[in-house]
Amino acid sequence: MSGEQLRVLAEEQAALRRVATLVARGVPPEELFAAVVEETGRLFSVEYVAMGRYEPDGTLTIVAGSARAGDSFPVGSAWGLGGKNLGTLVFETGRPARLSLADVSGPIGTVRPEGIGSGVGAPVIVEGRLWGLLIAGGTPEQPLPADIEARLANFTELMATAIANAQNRAELMASRARIVATADQTRRRIERDLHDGIQQQLVSLGLELRTAQATVPPQFGELEGALARVADGLSSVFDELREISHGIHPAILSEGGLKPALEALRRRSPVPVELDLHTDRRLAEPVEVAAYYVVSEALTNAAKHAHASVVQVEVDTQDATLQLAIRDDGIGGADLGQGSGLLGLSDRIEALGGTLQVTSPAGNGTTVLVKIPLEGPASIVSPEP
């Protein structure tokens, strides 16, 4: 192998390593596509590189491209298939294709980039199915290498791995989000049934008992006392049931949103709570529910375990993200992995594409930081009852 061949091989391996590093980091597909286009252009010394994705409706959508390619086929543009062109040939055969620009036809062939004499298209196969293609164009003065199809395949294989990983992550998140939404829907129905059914019956019974108590003649003082004790017990049962109902799904959250729900938590908390709320608008219900339960769990922990004297709760919405910070001045030492109720809430938040971080050094209080995207996948919206 000559020195020039060794240099070309080393450059190709370096480019592939850079792309592989991005794949391993799990960068967003758009970032990976742009990197592949850049590396392809640099490696083969071509200014025209584009990447397309085949859509279910039989069109080709451009998902990345070099500056020169973008002049003719801008990112996001959709093109019909048919005729003789790289997009159609790769779609029909699932194999690499090479064409002279003079031979192209069809909808895509109506656009003829200036200065491009020929092009090569390499298929991107994701989990056994044709996903799209990577195109490189050469000039008459600098034609494409004879082995470029095979060399492009190395990039498309890495792309296929990254796309498959991204799709699997998206499907997992969507599945987890659906489970969370279904669970919340069930909790809301139980809360509504309790409120409209058992709780209303208890209220009616309590009123009837108080009425009966008021009609007892003075000489039956023992009976009046017994009725009073039953009425008080019934009232206590009602209060406990209402607390259970709040724990299942707080009605105030569904009716008024996050701000009044957090105000209710503040009033009920045995530890003083300082609220700093920078949002008044309603958010997606799964987002509000997740934030509510994190605050509720943090307040419970601050009272029962941290021995805190005050808890600060800050809520803000910036950059399409709900940012929630909960800080207490307790003893610290909380561990997310040691059976804390926050562990389950972390799963809920991750299902919505968010993150939960707990910092709790011994003797220096506990800080819970939560970030949840306000606009997630369609599955973030709870199903209709």
Secondary structure, DSSP 4 states (H G I P E B T S, - for coil): --HHHHHHHHHHHHHHHHHHHHHHHT--HHHHHHHHHHHHHHHHT-SEEEEEEE-TTSEEEEEEE-HHHHHHS-TT-EEE--SSSHHHHHHHHSS-EEEEGGG--STGGG---TT--EEEEEEEEETTEEEEEEEEEE-SSSPPPTTHHHHHHHHHHHHHHHHHHHHHHHHHHHHHHHHHHHHHHHHHHHHHHIIIIIHHHHHHHHHHHHHHHHTS-GGGHHHHHHHHHHHHHHHHHHHHHHHHHHHH--HHHHHH-HHHHHHHHHHH-SS-EEEEE---S---HHHHHHHHHHHHHHHHHHHHTS--S-EEEEEEEETTEEEEEEEE-S-----TTTT-HHHHHHHHHHHTT-EEEEE--TTS-EEEEEEEESS--GGGSPPP-
